[in-house]
């Protein structure tokens, strides 16, 4: 018989478990291929009880994205402090890890997933997301010794997400792109991006 009463501490732990397991599954399978059922069953609760924590799957997805932000910053710091990596190698490895998020436990959104989620967000939730997104990318820039002005943060967001989107979208969502050249395209974009930020770093 399922438990019918939980303490506040137990509820908080269950909420944390839902977010952590949600992130684990979504990083491996993608957001679209991860179901609410997979998550609540792995945590060991019912569907009805799941919805007392998150009113929609999109709400949980946002929480998983927020949950992984400190881990991403920690990873950037770890790369920068690796004595075997140059500054350039550190930032390149960071970007490659984000592009190949499923290999590194980093959940990233495809074009379709972005559209699906943000079409269902309230204006307030969207503002919160933008604020947290800017904070994350600003912190990553600072990890790499770069000045995190609003203009540079905005550019960094678009450049990073642009590379990720192209990698994940070819050929399914971008059928006119050449799939055989996707890895070379990503390499070129990352190297060009690092060149730009290296020049910017030297000017600081």
Backbone as ProteinMPNN parsed JSONL, in Angstrom:
{"seq_chain_A": "XXXXXXXXXXXXXXXXXXXXXXXXXXXXXXXXXXXXXXXXXXXXXXXXXXXXXXXXXXXXXXXXXXXXXXXXXXXXXXXXXXXXXXXXXXXXXXXXXXXXXXXXXXXXXXXXXXXXXXXXXXXXXXXXXXXXXXXXXXXXXXXXXXXXXXXXXXXXXXXXXXXXXXXXXXXXXXXXXXXXXXXXXXXXXXXXXXXXXXXXXXXX", "coords_chain_A": {"N_chain_A": [[0.843, -1.195, 0.0], [0.638, 2.208, -0.912], [2.333, 4.946, 0.627], [0.587, 7.39, 2.463], [0.957, 9.71, 3.857], [3.376, 12.222, 4.265], [6.291, 13.673, 5.678], [7.463, 17.086, 5.809], [10.184, 17.116, 5.328], [10.534, 14.663, 4.022], [9.021, 15.106, 1.718], [10.495, 17.17, 0.556], [12.855, 15.815, -0.01], [11.938, 13.952, -1.872], [11.186, 15.674, -3.92], [13.703, 16.688, -4.652], [14.835, 14.302, -5.541], [13.232, 13.747, -7.772], [13.974, 15.838, -9.473], [16.745, 15.355, -9.771], [16.809, 12.756, -10.892], [15.256, 13.219, -13.103], [16.955, 14.972, -14.517], [19.11, 13.231, -14.985], [17.953, 11.28, -16.698], [17.021, 12.895, -18.798], [19.357, 14.04, -19.761], [20.564, 11.838, -20.905], [18.63, 10.755, -22.669], [17.333, 12.837, -23.896], [14.951, 15.532, -23.774], [12.422, 15.25, -24.965], [12.149, 12.504, -25.235], [12.025, 11.571, -22.719], [9.821, 10.582, -20.283], [7.249, 11.626, -17.986], [6.283, 9.474, -16.574], [8.445, 7.641, -16.569], [10.153, 8.98, -14.845], [8.746, 9.376, -12.333], [8.249, 6.739, -11.658], [10.798, 5.706, -11.312], [11.579, 7.104, -9.079], [9.772, 6.11, -7.338], [7.136, 6.827, -6.738], [3.638, 7.752, -7.159], [1.805, 8.714, -10.137], [-0.12, 10.682, -9.631], [0.852, 11.755, -7.233], [3.246, 12.797, -8.132], [2.393, 15.055, -9.558], [1.752, 16.78, -7.543], [4.033, 18.027, -6.975], [5.06, 19.115, -9.35], [3.34, 20.913, -11.714], [3.344, 20.623, -14.448], [5.177, 18.852, -17.018], [6.974, 20.565, -18.197], [7.555, 22.379, -16.168], [9.096, 20.801, -14.485], [11.246, 20.281, -16.21], [12.434, 22.827, -16.425], [13.34, 23.084, -13.796], [15.24, 21.052, -13.739], [17.117, 22.103, -15.487], [17.92, 24.35, -14.04], [18.965, 23.07, -11.829], [21.252, 21.807, -12.79], [22.969, 23.877, -13.271], [24.9, 24.845, -11.224], [26.624, 22.644, -11.327], [27.637, 22.793, -13.896], [29.111, 25.157, -13.78], [30.951, 24.394, -11.838], [32.268, 22.416, -13.283], [33.449, 23.94, -15.329], [35.256, 25.437, -13.796], [36.862, 23.352, -12.85], [38.102, 22.49, -15.211], [39.567, 24.781, -15.834], [41.372, 24.782, -13.773], [42.897, 22.602, -14.257], [46.081, 21.434, -14.548], [47.109, 20.272, -16.793], [45.897, 21.316, -18.969], [45.762, 23.944, -21.312], [44.638, 27.414, -21.363], [43.144, 27.768, -23.703], [42.642, 25.099, -24.453], [41.073, 24.338, -22.286], [38.681, 25.86, -22.481], [37.83, 24.997, -24.983], [37.382, 22.277, -24.496], [35.336, 22.485, -22.649], [33.27, 23.574, -24.251], [32.966, 21.536, -26.185], [32.041, 19.532, -24.503], [29.549, 20.512, -23.79], [28.271, 20.537, -26.271], [28.202, 17.808, -26.816], [26.433, 16.839, -24.857], [25.044, 14.565, -23.824], [27.004, 12.7, -23.322], [28.307, 13.667, -21.177], [26.577, 14.097, -19.134], [25.131, 16.434, -19.295], [22.262, 18.218, -19.819], [20.739, 19.387, -22.712], [18.775, 21.491, -24.862], [16.938, 20.726, -27.828], [15.966, 22.356, -30.933], [13.225, 21.893, -31.351], [12.434, 21.147, -28.78], [12.952, 23.477, -27.347], [11.047, 25.193, -28.49], [8.676, 23.863, -27.803], [8.718, 23.922, -24.982], [8.986, 26.697, -24.277], [6.794, 27.861, -25.45], [4.881, 27.228, -23.683], [5.463, 28.481, -21.365], [4.885, 30.803, -18.705], [4.871, 34.407, -18.677], [6.245, 35.368, -16.472], [7.729, 33.103, -15.648], [9.377, 32.878, -17.847], [10.91, 35.211, -17.638], [12.289, 34.664, -15.273], [13.762, 32.455, -16.103], [15.434, 33.637, -18.079], [16.942, 35.353, -16.487], [18.32, 33.558, -14.812], [19.68, 32.126, -16.753], [21.394, 34.066, -17.855], [22.958, 34.549, -15.609], [24.243, 32.071, -15.284], [25.808, 31.81, -17.701], [27.321, 34.1, -17.455], [28.812, 33.524, -15.155], [30.296, 31.356, -16.107], [31.854, 32.604, -18.067], [33.399, 34.233, -16.395], [34.757, 32.26, -15.026], [36.563, 31.548, -16.96], [38.146, 33.708, -17.033], [37.173, 35.969, -18.332], [35.676, 39.126, -19.033], [32.473, 39.706, -17.915], [30.299, 41.318, -19.301], [26.982, 42.563, -20.071], [26.576, 42.577, -22.844], [28.57, 40.834, -23.791], [27.868, 38.49, -22.441], [25.326, 37.975, -23.584], [26.103, 37.538, -26.245], [27.756, 35.307, -25.902], [25.914, 33.401, -24.985], [24.285, 33.094, -27.312], [26.184, 32.209, -29.191], [27.119, 29.789, -28.036], [24.698, 28.279, -27.777], [23.953, 28.264, -30.423], [25.881, 26.617, -31.659], [25.339, 24.189, -30.346], [22.662, 23.726, -31.089], [22.843, 23.416, -33.898], [24.426, 21.097, -34.061], [22.701, 19.213, -32.856], [20.515, 19.37, -34.496], [21.004, 18.606, -37.112], [20.651, 15.763, -39.171], [17.934, 15.87, -38.95], [16.197, 18.096, -38.196], [17.23, 20.079, -39.725], [17.34, 19.528, -42.675], [18.526, 20.371, -45.069], [21.102, 20.945, -44.532], [24.458, 19.578, -44.65], [24.955, 16.451, -43.496], [27.298, 14.919, -43.268], [29.259, 16.746, -42.808], [28.91, 17.782, -40.315], [30.411, 17.47, -37.909], [32.851, 18.669, -38.582], [31.896, 21.208, -39.013], [31.061, 21.952, -36.454], [33.556, 21.857, -35.149], [34.874, 23.95, -36.506], [33.268, 26.144, -35.762], [33.604, 26.182, -32.972], [36.394, 26.599, -32.73], [36.607, 29.12, -33.988], [35.081, 30.623, -32.24], [36.55, 30.385, -29.863], [38.895, 31.645, -30.695], [37.972, 34.276, -30.927], [37.249, 34.896, -28.249], [39.69, 34.571, -27.061], [41.166, 36.694, -28.084], [39.673, 38.711, -26.931], [40.154, 38.221, -24.254], [42.887, 38.825, -24.091], [42.771, 41.53, -24.365], [41.735, 42.41, -22.009]], "CA_chain_A": [[0.0, 0.0, 0.0], [1.462, 3.403, -0.956], [2.309, 5.822, 1.792], [-0.371, 8.472, 2.233], [1.364, 10.913, 4.572], [4.811, 12.461, 4.228], [6.749, 14.858, 6.397], [8.005, 18.112, 4.914], [11.534, 16.674, 4.956], [10.388, 13.6, 3.033], [8.548, 15.733, 0.478], [11.612, 17.91, -0.026], [13.782, 14.832, -0.565], [11.305, 13.403, -3.07], [11.296, 16.715, -4.948], [15.1, 16.679, -5.096], [15.036, 13.063, -6.301], [12.565, 13.91, -9.066], [14.798, 16.726, -10.294], [18.023, 14.692, -10.071], [16.566, 11.641, -11.816], [14.809, 13.845, -14.345], [18.152, 15.443, -15.219], [19.871, 12.054, -15.43], [17.28, 10.677, -17.852], [16.937, 13.848, -19.898], [20.698, 14.196, -20.332], [20.855, 10.636, -21.703], [17.609, 10.444, -23.675], [16.706, 14.033, -24.438], [13.743, 15.928, -23.045], [11.221, 14.725, -25.611], [12.07, 11.058, -25.086], [11.899, 11.251, -21.292], [8.436, 10.773, -19.87], [6.952, 11.807, -16.563], [6.128, 8.139, -16.0], [9.781, 7.098, -16.306], [10.749, 9.687, -13.705], [8.093, 9.098, -11.045], [8.407, 5.315, -11.333], [12.153, 5.498, -10.812], [11.603, 7.658, -7.718], [8.943, 5.232, -6.507], [5.889, 7.467, -6.316], [2.564, 7.637, -8.138], [1.621, 9.838, -11.069], [-0.877, 11.717, -8.932], [1.737, 12.399, -6.26], [4.212, 13.586, -8.915], [1.806, 16.344, -9.933], [1.689, 17.688, -6.39], [5.32, 18.718, -6.96], [5.211, 19.862, -10.602], [2.04, 20.897, -12.387], [3.562, 20.184, -15.825], [6.51, 18.336, -17.313], [7.818, 21.714, -18.497], [8.03, 22.923, -14.891], [10.199, 19.932, -14.036], [12.383, 20.494, -17.11], [13.101, 24.057, -16.005], [14.048, 22.818, -12.538], [16.44, 20.263, -14.038], [18.091, 23.024, -16.072], [18.471, 25.161, -12.949], [19.701, 22.167, -10.942], [22.558, 21.467, -13.341], [23.802, 25.065, -13.448], [26.106, 24.828, -10.383], [27.513, 21.584, -11.795], [28.296, 23.294, -15.104], [30.113, 26.124, -13.313], [31.988, 23.592, -11.183], [33.02, 21.746, -14.346], [34.282, 24.958, -15.972], [36.351, 25.72, -12.854], [37.734, 22.178, -12.83], [38.906, 22.531, -16.428], [40.516, 25.891, -15.745], [42.385, 24.451, -12.763], [43.628, 21.412, -14.676], [47.422, 21.86, -14.983], [47.442, 19.656, -18.081], [45.155, 21.989, -20.027], [45.963, 25.375, -21.516], [43.368, 28.161, -21.33], [42.423, 27.463, -24.934], [42.157, 23.718, -24.379], [40.025, 24.273, -21.264], [37.414, 26.378, -22.989], [37.398, 24.112, -26.069], [36.835, 21.057, -23.903], [34.042, 22.853, -22.071], [32.297, 23.713, -25.33], [32.714, 20.197, -26.735], [31.232, 18.793, -23.52], [28.175, 21.01, -23.898], [27.734, 20.077, -27.556], [27.954, 16.373, -26.665], [25.948, 16.802, -23.493], [24.611, 13.243, -23.376], [28.184, 11.953, -22.876], [28.857, 14.298, -19.975], [25.507, 14.317, -18.164], [24.618, 17.794, -19.428], [21.027, 18.234, -20.595], [20.604, 20.545, -23.591], [17.515, 21.477, -25.588], [16.896, 20.835, -29.283], [15.097, 23.433, -31.409], [11.832, 21.511, -31.098], [12.204, 21.17, -27.333], [12.878, 24.882, -26.945], [9.748, 25.72, -28.916], [7.632, 23.203, -27.025], [8.753, 24.376, -23.594], [8.788, 28.125, -24.089], [5.427, 28.204, -25.829], [4.008, 26.931, -22.538], [5.926, 29.205, -20.18], [4.268, 32.078, -18.389], [5.801, 35.525, -18.847], [7.076, 35.431, -15.273], [8.68, 31.987, -15.707], [10.344, 33.196, -18.896], [11.825, 36.218, -17.086], [13.145, 33.967, -14.308], [14.7, 31.652, -16.878], [16.42, 34.522, -18.697], [17.823, 35.857, -15.429], [19.192, 32.445, -14.398], [20.512, 31.799, -17.902], [22.445, 35.084, -17.922], [23.854, 34.324, -14.467], [25.056, 30.887, -15.587], [26.809, 32.084, -18.731], [28.228, 35.095, -16.896], [29.727, 32.813, -14.255], [31.218, 30.561, -16.923], [32.812, 33.555, -18.636], [34.315, 34.633, -15.333], [35.63, 31.104, -14.773], [37.603, 31.55, -17.98], [38.888, 34.962, -16.951], [36.634, 36.934, -19.288], [34.794, 40.134, -18.457], [31.097, 39.3, -18.213], [29.347, 42.405, -19.515], [25.721, 42.059, -20.625], [26.732, 42.348, -24.276], [29.376, 39.627, -23.991], [27.051, 37.356, -21.982], [24.313, 37.707, -24.611], [26.795, 36.952, -27.393], [28.213, 33.977, -25.485], [24.724, 32.538, -24.984], [23.879, 32.787, -28.681], [27.212, 31.416, -29.852], [27.084, 28.432, -27.469], [23.466, 27.581, -28.134], [23.959, 28.077, -31.873], [26.671, 25.421, -31.961], [24.603, 23.029, -29.833], [21.455, 23.531, -31.909], [23.231, 22.877, -35.209], [24.86, 19.709, -33.861], [21.563, 18.349, -32.536], [19.432, 19.519, -35.477], [21.348, 17.99, -38.401], [19.908, 16.236, -40.334], [16.482, 15.731, -38.736], [15.472, 19.367, -38.21], [17.837, 20.936, -40.754], [17.654, 18.528, -43.7], [19.303, 20.908, -46.18], [22.507, 20.957, -44.137], [25.159, 18.35, -45.035], [25.238, 15.734, -42.253], [28.675, 14.413, -43.22], [30.165, 17.842, -42.418], [28.463, 18.39, -39.066], [31.495, 17.526, -36.924], [33.788, 19.694, -39.041], [31.223, 22.486, -38.802], [31.15, 22.224, -35.015], [34.965, 22.164, -34.865], [35.159, 25.288, -37.026], [32.563, 27.134, -34.944], [34.235, 26.243, -31.652], [37.699, 27.242, -32.879], [36.381, 30.541, -34.267], [34.581, 31.212, -30.997], [37.676, 30.47, -28.922], [39.767, 32.698, -31.231], [37.372, 35.564, -30.571], [37.34, 35.134, -26.814], [41.102, 34.684, -26.706], [41.504, 38.089, -28.372], [38.998, 39.518, -25.924], [40.883, 37.994, -22.998], [44.151, 39.548, -24.169], [42.493, 42.972, -24.258], [41.315, 42.729, -20.634]], "C_chain_A": [[0.884, 1.253, 0.0], [1.294, 4.256, 0.289], [1.403, 7.001, 1.503], [0.01, 9.758, 2.935], [2.883, 11.022, 4.581], [5.139, 13.697, 5.052], [7.268, 15.858, 5.364], [9.399, 17.721, 4.427], [11.48, 15.599, 3.877], [9.937, 14.164, 1.688], [9.68, 16.48, -0.223], [12.627, 16.963, -0.667], [13.227, 14.226, -1.852], [11.412, 14.402, -4.224], [12.714, 16.755, -5.518], [15.385, 15.446, -5.95], [14.409, 13.157, -7.69], [13.411, 14.769, -10.007], [16.087, 16.022, -10.72], [17.844, 13.562, -11.079], [16.06, 12.166, -13.158], [15.992, 14.32, -15.171], [18.951, 14.274, -15.787], [19.27, 11.454, -16.695], [17.271, 11.612, -19.052], [18.283, 14.086, -20.553], [21.031, 13.028, -21.254], [19.916, 10.498, -22.895], [17.086, 11.657, -24.423], [15.4, 14.306, -23.71], [12.495, 15.285, -23.636], [11.04, 13.229, -25.37], [12.026, 10.617, -23.624], [10.485, 11.561, -20.848], [8.328, 10.987, -18.369], [6.858, 10.451, -15.877], [7.477, 7.506, -15.668], [10.37, 7.694, -15.032], [10.079, 9.279, -12.398], [8.193, 7.622, -10.662], [9.791, 5.037, -10.76], [12.301, 6.043, -9.393], [10.769, 6.801, -6.769], [7.687, 5.87, -5.969], [4.858, 7.319, -7.435], [2.519, 8.869, -9.041], [0.908, 10.998, -10.382], [0.01, 12.482, -7.96], [2.787, 13.249, -6.969], [3.667, 14.983, -9.178], [1.506, 17.248, -8.743], [3.0, 18.47, -6.255], [5.48, 19.617, -8.187], [3.897, 19.764, -11.375], [2.152, 20.454, -13.84], [4.97, 19.606, -15.965], [7.476, 19.489, -17.57], [8.366, 22.36, -17.228], [9.204, 22.107, -14.357], [11.437, 20.145, -14.9], [13.153, 21.747, -16.715], [13.91, 23.832, -14.727], [15.3, 21.977, -12.779], [17.524, 21.152, -14.641], [18.736, 23.897, -14.997], [19.367, 24.313, -12.046], [21.109, 21.879, -11.471], [23.494, 22.678, -13.468], [25.03, 25.098, -12.536], [27.114, 23.764, -10.821], [28.286, 22.022, -13.033], [29.399, 24.282, -14.722], [31.277, 25.393, -12.639], [32.879, 22.904, -12.221], [33.946, 22.736, -15.057], [35.482, 25.294, -15.088], [37.36, 24.579, -12.821], [38.656, 22.165, -14.051], [39.964, 23.627, -16.35], [41.656, 25.588, -14.775], [43.182, 23.194, -13.098], [44.999, 21.827, -15.213], [47.829, 21.291, -16.343], [46.753, 20.327, -19.268], [45.547, 23.462, -20.103], [44.615, 26.077, -21.406], [42.524, 27.789, -22.539], [41.846, 26.053, -24.914], [41.008, 23.582, -23.38], [38.687, 24.724, -21.818], [36.896, 25.526, -24.15], [36.777, 22.838, -25.52], [35.477, 21.328, -23.272], [32.968, 22.913, -23.154], [31.959, 22.365, -25.97], [31.827, 19.383, -25.797], [29.78, 19.227, -23.587], [27.515, 20.527, -25.183], [27.355, 18.599, -27.485], [27.446, 16.097, -25.246], [25.591, 15.432, -22.962], [25.786, 12.41, -22.863], [28.717, 12.462, -21.533], [27.796, 14.613, -18.922], [24.952, 15.725, -18.177], [23.384, 17.76, -20.33], [20.944, 19.519, -21.408], [19.354, 20.373, -24.447], [17.72, 21.515, -27.096], [16.001, 22.016, -29.65], [13.642, 23.125, -31.061], [11.502, 21.575, -29.615], [12.12, 22.593, -26.816], [11.52, 25.463, -27.289], [8.621, 25.164, -28.055], [7.559, 23.761, -25.606], [8.365, 25.842, -23.476], [7.45, 28.626, -24.608], [4.454, 28.008, -24.676], [4.414, 27.669, -21.27], [5.116, 30.476, -19.968], [5.314, 33.17, -18.581], [6.756, 35.616, -17.666], [8.133, 34.329, -15.272], [9.763, 32.246, -16.745], [11.375, 34.203, -18.39], [12.8, 35.575, -16.094], [14.201, 33.148, -15.051], [15.805, 32.519, -17.469], [17.434, 35.028, -17.663], [18.82, 34.777, -14.999], [20.149, 32.054, -15.523], [21.69, 32.781, -18.001], [23.454, 34.895, -16.791], [24.783, 33.141, -14.726], [26.17, 31.224, -16.572], [27.798, 33.158, -18.272], [29.253, 34.457, -15.977], [30.744, 31.984, -15.026], [32.274, 31.463, -17.561], [33.856, 33.956, -17.599], [35.258, 33.5, -14.948], [36.817, 31.105, -15.73], [38.341, 32.889, -18.062], [38.43, 36.024, -17.924], [35.668, 37.893, -18.598], [33.356, 39.864, -18.884], [30.164, 40.503, -18.257], [28.067, 41.815, -20.117], [25.867, 41.721, -22.105], [27.518, 41.065, -24.554], [28.609, 38.385, -23.545], [26.029, 36.98, -23.05], [24.939, 37.039, -25.84], [27.229, 35.525, -27.086], [27.058, 32.98, -25.483], [24.374, 32.122, -26.407], [24.908, 31.926, -29.41], [27.197, 29.969, -29.358], [25.861, 27.661, -27.929], [23.382, 27.347, -29.638], [24.717, 26.827, -32.281], [25.916, 24.155, -31.549], [23.406, 22.706, -30.72], [21.803, 22.915, -33.261], [23.636, 21.404, -35.086], [23.671, 18.771, -33.663], [20.496, 18.356, -33.627], [19.722, 18.874, -36.828], [21.33, 16.472, -38.265], [18.392, 16.324, -40.103], [15.732, 17.046, -38.896], [16.007, 20.34, -39.249], [18.281, 20.049, -41.916], [18.471, 19.053, -44.875], [20.777, 21.093, -45.82], [23.134, 19.599, -44.499], [25.566, 17.597, -43.771], [26.674, 15.242, -42.139], [29.668, 15.478, -42.732], [29.826, 18.428, -41.056], [29.586, 18.507, -38.044], [32.536, 18.574, -37.3], [33.206, 21.088, -38.826], [31.317, 22.902, -37.339], [32.579, 22.598, -34.632], [35.312, 23.588, -35.295], [34.53, 26.35, -36.134], [33.223, 27.29, -33.573], [35.587, 26.95, -31.737], [37.565, 28.739, -33.143], [35.916, 31.27, -33.008], [35.71, 31.4, -29.988], [38.672, 31.531, -29.387], [39.27, 34.074, -30.793], [37.559, 35.866, -29.091], [38.786, 35.22, -26.333], [41.604, 36.104, -26.972], [40.908, 39.013, -27.312], [39.718, 39.418, -24.578], [42.186, 38.795, -22.979], [43.96, 41.053, -24.029], [42.131, 43.383, -22.841], [42.523, 43.128, -19.777]], "O_chain_A": [[1.791, 1.357, 0.826], [0.234, 4.272, 0.915], [1.445, 7.558, 0.406], [-0.56, 10.807, 2.637], [3.588, 10.053, 4.865], [4.357, 14.645, 5.112], [7.482, 15.517, 4.201], [9.756, 17.959, 3.273], [12.272, 15.613, 2.935], [10.423, 13.74, 0.639], [9.805, 16.428, -1.447], [13.188, 17.259, -1.722], [13.968, 14.013, -2.811], [11.693, 14.022, -5.361], [12.895, 16.845, -6.732], [16.088, 15.529, -6.957], [14.993, 12.696, -8.671], [13.544, 14.461, -11.192], [16.477, 16.083, -11.886], [18.635, 13.427, -12.013], [16.392, 11.626, -14.214], [16.036, 14.103, -16.382], [19.411, 14.322, -16.928], [19.987, 11.154, -17.649], [17.486, 11.182, -20.185], [18.357, 14.31, -21.761], [21.704, 13.208, -22.269], [20.348, 10.164, -23.998], [16.462, 11.516, -25.475], [14.818, 13.407, -23.102], [11.617, 14.829, -22.904], [9.912, 12.74, -25.308], [11.993, 9.421, -23.333], [10.007, 12.681, -21.021], [9.197, 10.584, -17.595], [7.297, 10.293, -14.738], [7.636, 6.903, -14.606], [11.007, 6.995, -14.243], [10.76, 8.879, -11.454], [8.22, 7.289, -9.478], [9.943, 4.235, -9.839], [13.066, 5.5, -8.595], [11.016, 6.765, -5.563], [7.214, 5.519, -4.888], [5.169, 6.824, -8.518], [3.108, 9.908, -8.745], [1.295, 12.157, -10.54], [-0.068, 13.708, -7.871], [3.176, 14.303, -6.465], [4.383, 15.975, -9.04], [1.047, 18.375, -8.928], [3.071, 19.451, -5.515], [5.972, 20.74, -8.081], [3.408, 18.67, -11.653], [1.179, 19.964, -14.415], [5.838, 19.849, -15.127], [8.651, 19.412, -17.212], [9.502, 22.833, -17.209], [10.177, 22.657, -13.843], [12.555, 20.185, -14.384], [14.383, 21.735, -16.674], [15.028, 24.331, -14.596], [16.311, 22.163, -12.101], [18.707, 20.981, -14.346], [19.939, 24.153, -15.032], [20.397, 24.782, -11.56], [22.048, 21.726, -10.69], [24.682, 22.513, -13.743], [26.127, 25.359, -13.03], [28.322, 23.965, -10.698], [29.452, 21.666, -13.201], [30.494, 24.241, -15.282], [32.441, 25.736, -12.847], [34.096, 22.822, -12.05], [35.094, 22.408, -15.355], [36.601, 25.421, -15.584], [38.568, 24.811, -12.77], [39.845, 21.865, -13.936], [41.111, 23.426, -16.748], [42.77, 26.084, -14.942], [44.038, 22.769, -12.322], [45.072, 22.508, -16.236], [48.777, 21.77, -16.966], [46.986, 19.963, -20.421], [45.651, 24.14, -19.081], [43.572, 25.425, -21.36], [41.329, 27.526, -22.412], [40.7, 25.838, -25.309], [40.078, 22.805, -23.599], [37.675, 24.046, -21.643], [35.688, 25.343, -24.3], [35.755, 22.374, -26.026], [34.572, 20.497, -23.352], [31.881, 22.362, -22.985], [30.795, 22.09, -26.262], [30.963, 18.631, -26.249], [28.877, 18.4, -23.454], [26.342, 20.154, -25.184], [26.327, 18.184, -28.02], [27.967, 15.233, -24.539], [25.805, 15.149, -21.783], [25.588, 11.505, -22.052], [29.475, 11.775, -20.848], [28.07, 15.305, -17.942], [24.365, 16.172, -17.191], [23.463, 17.32, -21.477], [21.063, 20.614, -20.858], [18.928, 19.251, -24.723], [18.575, 22.251, -27.591], [15.355, 22.606, -28.784], [12.92, 23.978, -30.544], [10.415, 22.01, -29.235], [11.306, 22.889, -25.941], [10.91, 26.151, -26.47], [7.726, 25.897, -27.633], [6.475, 24.038, -25.093], [7.509, 26.193, -22.664], [7.018, 29.717, -24.236], [3.346, 28.546, -24.683], [3.788, 27.505, -20.223], [4.713, 31.14, -20.924], [6.51, 32.884, -18.641], [7.94, 35.908, -17.838], [9.292, 34.576, -14.939], [10.922, 31.88, -16.551], [12.566, 34.073, -18.672], [13.987, 35.902, -16.078], [15.375, 33.144, -14.681], [16.983, 32.175, -17.37], [18.63, 35.116, -17.942], [20.011, 35.047, -14.842], [21.298, 31.693, -15.267], [22.834, 32.374, -18.206], [24.657, 35.06, -16.99], [25.974, 33.204, -14.422], [27.341, 30.953, -16.306], [28.969, 33.132, -18.651], [30.431, 34.809, -16.015], [31.913, 31.915, -14.647], [33.455, 31.118, -17.587], [35.05, 34.011, -17.895], [36.411, 33.736, -14.587], [37.926, 30.716, -15.367], [39.059, 33.164, -19.023], [39.214, 36.892, -18.307], [34.935, 37.504, -17.688], [33.059, 39.802, -20.076], [29.337, 40.689, -17.364], [28.078, 40.689, -20.616], [25.349, 40.706, -22.569], [27.166, 40.301, -25.453], [28.688, 37.342, -24.194], [25.881, 35.805, -23.384], [24.377, 36.098, -26.401], [27.082, 34.635, -27.923], [27.214, 31.844, -25.931], [24.188, 30.937, -26.683], [24.545, 31.019, -30.159], [27.254, 29.035, -30.158], [25.968, 26.533, -28.41], [22.81, 26.352, -30.083], [24.265, 26.067, -33.137], [25.859, 23.18, -32.299], [23.17, 21.546, -31.059], [21.127, 21.992, -33.716], [23.241, 20.571, -35.903], [23.633, 17.676, -34.224], [19.662, 17.452, -33.683], [18.802, 18.621, -37.606], [21.933, 15.936, -37.334], [17.657, 16.8, -40.969], [14.751, 17.119, -39.636], [15.334, 21.304, -39.615], [19.479, 19.844, -42.114], [19.056, 18.259, -45.611], [21.604, 21.365, -46.691], [22.428, 18.599, -44.636], [26.442, 18.062, -43.041], [27.214, 15.156, -41.036], [30.774, 15.154, -42.298], [30.384, 19.456, -40.67], [29.706, 19.536, -37.379], [33.043, 19.287, -36.434], [33.928, 22.03, -38.499], [31.614, 24.055, -37.026], [32.792, 23.547, -33.877], [35.954, 24.336, -34.557], [35.176, 27.34, -35.789], [33.378, 28.406, -33.078], [35.891, 27.806, -30.907], [38.319, 29.538, -32.589], [36.32, 32.405, -32.753], [35.812, 32.442, -29.341], [39.239, 32.245, -28.56], [40.047, 34.919, -30.35], [37.977, 36.964, -28.724], [39.074, 35.861, -25.323], [42.374, 36.653, -26.183], [41.547, 39.962, -26.858], [39.866, 40.408, -23.862], [42.541, 39.378, -21.955], [44.878, 41.766, -23.622], [42.207, 44.563, -22.497], [42.369, 43.431, -18.594]]}, "name": "protein", "num_of_chains": 1, "seq": "XXXXXXXXXXXXXXXXXXXXXXXXXXXXXXXXXXXXXXXXXXXXXXXXXXXXXXXXXXXXXXXXXXXXXXXXXXXXXXXXXXXXXXXXXXXXXXXXXXXXXXXXXXXXXXXXXXXXXXXXXXXXXXXXXXXXXXXXXXXXXXXXXXXXXXXXXXXXXXXXXXXXXXXXXXXXXXXXXXXXXXXXXXXXXXXXXXXXXXXXXXXX"}
